[in-house]
Amino acid sequence: MSNDGTTAILPNKKKLAFPSAYTVLFCVAALVALLTWVVDAGVYNKLSYEGDSFMITYADGSTKTMPPTQETLDQIGIKADLDKFVNGDIYKPVGIPNSFTSVDSNPQGVLDFFQAPIKGMYDSIDVVFFVLVIGGFIGIVNHSGAFGSGISRLSQVMAGREQWLIVIVTALIALGGTSFGMAEETIAFYPILIPIFIAAGYDAIVGLAAIYLGSSIGTMCSTVNPFSTIIASNAAGINWTLGLEPRLALLIVGTIVCMVYIMRYAKRVKNDPTTSLIYSQKKEIEDRFLKNIDKNAINGKLDNKHVIILSLFAATFFVMVYGVSSLGWWFEEMTTLFFVSAIIIGLVDRIPEKEFVREFIQGANDLLGVALIIAIARGVTVLMDGGMISDSILHAGATLVEGMDKGVFIVVMMFLFAGISFFVPSSSGLAVLSMPIMAPLADVVGIPRENIVSSYQYGMGLMAFITPTGLVLASLAMVNITFDKWLRFVLPLLAILASLAATTLLLTVYF
């Protein structure tokens, strides 16, 4: 009560909101910068193949050229075949075992901290430009009206069978993940598939999960993925087919577990939308993703122009998958493909030149935030490299597991790789950095080296579900979902998958 007897109206207290993806990443970057002040710097000597020679780069920056022979590899303790370097299977510098050297610390200060995302933008410009061109491509397709009409028709066709969307999408993307490491490429699918799941009566988390979990479980249980399984096996000095059976078994079981997990949540949301973790954003997300849907198309047929555009649209993704998996394509080729496809679709739709440019730029602008997140995430790696603590963390991990029982050893190795992958999120980068160091530990414990490769894959894959330095924040930004809501959704599943992975490793070690 106030002094005059009237009831005082207290101001509403604002509920604290979870920070945006940008703030989360800056906090991670700040943590890494602080670590460079407390973790002793150190590096392993690195071996690289220069075409006509091997070059060793020492801790002090000096180099030494050696003949490109198997004897050189044997001499410096790298148990890998020379052919793997010659044919390009091992194309990055690899760490040399027992060569860790402490160096003068180079702590990252305030200027380094603020320069990191800028340097990260330069380092990741291929991915950033790929994302922006995808945005422009989606903008042109949306402008044609074909995409909205197609979603409306698909919603009618799938009525009563919506859960098959979860099964099909998760399975196909898991297949892409296990075969050629589909990861960054999935960014192209969010603007396309999220509206389909929303139109089917689900929330955006269902569509996000089908794509992101499919990619993550596929890469976690890679079978023929050249960017993890093959390069890691080569760096460990073994054939990539060793350990294939348990990884394939875990892939099947893990994918089914992910599907069931998503479908249980999806069924609950469909029956009662208020149970959605993002129910408060329901209208905002629906307005964003369903604004181009042609409601009249539900009871009608797509016209010929829309059929042609949707065919070109689908063909673009088939060509991308084929190019990456079979032709050695990467971001330059994929970006060119989407740019050319946007032009062709614009010609089919007869969009005037100025209108085409406006819609393309607007579409790119819609994904600008995602591109910035990718750059900031790469900046974390810049700080790690500048502070020279990546190798120190790896060396500490290798020291930690020495002398353990083989069962404890292999499970700890999985979680160790998970921790290291937080700082080194690149699958190929972690493989060539860690395998020459970690694989020989298997010989000491008395287990086959393929178990080290499997523990690397499972640990790195588990961390990919949640690590801010990976793709998860960029994926969440596609649908404007905060990191805390994703954690609430995915952490129970992560515990299940970690248990399955640990059990698989123990079975392969003891049986």
HELIX and SHEET records of a PDB file:
HELIX    1   1 ALA A   21  VAL A   38  1                                  18    
HELIX    2   2 GLN A   70  ILE A   76  1                                   7    
HELIX    3   3 LEU A   82  VAL A   86  1                                   5    
HELIX    4   4 VAL A  110  ASP A  123  1                                  14    
HELIX    5   5 ILE A  125  SER A  144  1                                  20    
HELIX    6   6 ALA A  146  VAL A  157  1                                  12    
HELIX    7   7 GLN A  163  PHE A  180  1                                  18    
HELIX    8   8 GLU A  184  ALA A  188  5                                   5    
HELIX    9   9 TYR A  190  ALA A  199  1                                  10    
HELIX   10  10 ALA A  204  MET A  220  1                                  17    
HELIX   11  11 PRO A  226  ILE A  230  3                                   5    
HELIX   12  12 ILE A  231  ALA A  236  1                                   6    
HELIX   13  13 LEU A  244  ASN A  271  1                                  28    
HELIX   14  14 PRO A  273  THR A  275  5                                   3    
HELIX   15  15 TYR A  279  GLN A  281  5                                   3    
HELIX   16  16 LYS A  282  PHE A  289  1                                   8    
HELIX   17  17 LYS A  295  ASN A  299  5                                   5    
HELIX   18  18 ASN A  304  SER A  326  1                                  23    
HELIX   19  19 PHE A  331  VAL A  348  1                                  18    
HELIX   20  20 GLU A  353  ASP A  366  1                                  14    
HELIX   21  21 LEU A  368  GLY A  387  1                                  20    
HELIX   22  22 SER A  390  LEU A  400  1                                  11    
HELIX   23  23 LYS A  406  PHE A  423  1                                  18    
HELIX   24  24 SER A  427  VAL A  445  1                                  19    
HELIX   25  25 GLU A  450  ALA A  464  1                                  15    
HELIX   26  26 VAL A  472  VAL A  479  1                                   8    
HELIX   27  27 PHE A  483  TYR A  510  1                                  28    
SHEET    1   A 2 GLY A  42  VAL A  43  0                                        
SHEET    2   A 2 THR A 101  SER A 102 -1                                        
SHEET    1   B 4 THR A  63  MET A  66  0                                        
SHEET    2   B 4 PHE A  54  THR A  57 -1                                        
SHEET    3   B 4 LYS A  46  TYR A  49 -1                                        
SHEET    4   B 4 VAL A  94  GLY A  95 -1                                        
END                                                                             
